[in-house]
Amino acid sequence: MSTMTSEQPGQGLSLGSYRPLGRSGLQVSPLALGTMTFGSDWGWGADRDEAKKIFDAYTDRGGNFIDTANAYTNGTAEQMVGEFARSRRDQLVIATKYTMVTRPGDPNSGGTSRKSMVRSVEGSLPRLRTHYIDLLYLHMWDGLSPVEEVLRAMDDLVRAGKVLYVGMSDVPAWQVSRMQAIAELRGWAPLIALEIPYNLIERTVERDLIPMAQTMGLGVICWSPLASGVLTGKYSRSDLEPGPEGAASSRMQVAAGNGFLTPRGLDITDVVKDIATELGTTPSRVALAWTLVNPAVTAPIVGARSLAQLEDNFGGLDVQLDPAQQARLDEVSAVELGFPHDALRRLGLTT
């Protein structure tokens, strides 16, 4: 694998341009490989052979940051990662998650509790064919478990050597900052990563989540940096019209359900496509390059269903946006920060 370099976004990154994840010494690639597309259990993923090609293409080029979850494609994703990673396990940083329900009707087969966490980790370890998980995320906050229970259970797993680092995904900013403060005060394992949706269509996380992460020492990992494919230019305004019942693809339904496939989303995509044409590249690469400009972002997650898609995404590391292009993207995608941010900015008290 490549050695660590000091390259920065906009200088031509590579998958081997490793950077520390949050306030830790863990070094990861500037693009993470998402595996929610590994397996066809949900009707739209990559089969084993294609997933193996994707995995090998990523790791052969120096990529070391693998993102999965206990229930992605009903456990198939973790099984494939375990199989593919076996010969180079110690070279990789494997992140997985817990909280998704795995047995309908059993409330303790999911959620944020200690029982759910420990059971999930004990299930992930054999699927991943490993003795330890590099990074364990709480996947989705349900508001049911005391934060002390969550943090202590995470710390216990770290002390047992089954987990090396911990992080949060899809949790309110105030709750994450509270948990980080408690962990620091009690000497428990600190949070080092925050996985959140971040792309040109979804920028509301700039209000509190991203500034919180920067202040509290969490590296930001972006899920859906291409807005469920909307920013690739694959959808048009005709896709906003209701079609015959059952006509919409499951992927299109995901894009619409996440709030990405909207008139505003397509307006933003038009600017992305214009800039891609100017640069002689693809919209996907422009959208990925934009996320990497933000210094809080450690890595966007690329989740390809084919080797061709992954190869295209690699090119996002080479795209350099000039100030005018950056300004156009920022302007078309801008969101109101709301109170107190806008009020403080008007008073000149924040930048």
C-alpha positions, 0 to 999 in steps of 0.5 A: 500500500502507498505511504502517507503523504502530506497532500491536501485537497485540491493538490491531486490526492490519491487513495494513499494520501492518508489522513488522521481520523478525528483526534486520533492517530488512525490513518485513513484514505480520503475516500472510504469504500461503502459496502451497502451495495455489496449483495443483491439481497435488497434488489439493487446491489452488486453480486459477489463477483462485481463486489470483489472487483470493486473491493480489489480495485479500491484496495489495490490502489491503496484504499484502506477505509472500508465502511459497512454495517451489521444489517447492510443487505441482511448481513451479506455486506459484512460477509463479503467484506470479511471474505475479501479482506482476509488476506490483508486484514491488518492493512485495512480500517474496517468500520461497521455499525450497530442499531438496525433491527435484525429480527422483526418483532424483537426490540432488543435485536436493534436499538442503542442499548448495551445488549444490542451493541454487544450482540451486534458486535459478537455477530459482526466479528465472525461475519467479518472474519476478524477478531477486532473491529477498527471503528464501531459506529452507533448507527441511528440514535433512538433516544431510548438508552441513557448515553452513559450506558452507550458510552460505557458499553463502547468503552468496555468493548474497546478495553476488551480489544474487540473494538479499537475506536468508536464513533457516531452516525445520524445523531443530533449535534447536541447529543454527540457533544454531550457524549464526547464531554462525558467520555472525556470526563470519565476517561472512557474511549472518545468518539473520533468520527461522525458519519452524516449525509453531506453533499451539495443538496444536503448542507443543513449539517453545516449548521451544527453537526460539522462545527461540533465535529471540528470542535470536539475532535471528530472526523466527518465521514460523508454518506451519500456524497452524490445524493443517492445518484442525483448529483451524477446527472442520471435523473431529469425533471421527468423523474419528478412526475408520478409514473405508473404504480410500481414504475419507479426504481428502488434506487430512485425511491431512495433518492426521493425518500432522502429528499435529494430528488427534488426540483432544487436538487436538479437545479443544483445538479445542472450547475454541477454538470456545467462545471463538469463540462468546463473541466472535461470531467464528470458530475460525480467527480465534481460533486465529490471534489466539492465535499473534500474542500471542506477541512472538516471532512476526512472522507466521503463514502463512495458506494458503487454498484459497478467497477466502472462507477468506482473508477469514475469516483476515483477521479474526484480526487484529481478535480481542482475547483477554481474559486469561481467554480467553488463560489457557483456551487456554494451559491446554488446549494446554499442553505439558511443556517437559522438562529442564532447563526444568521443573527450572529453573522449579521452582527459580525460575531461569527464568520 
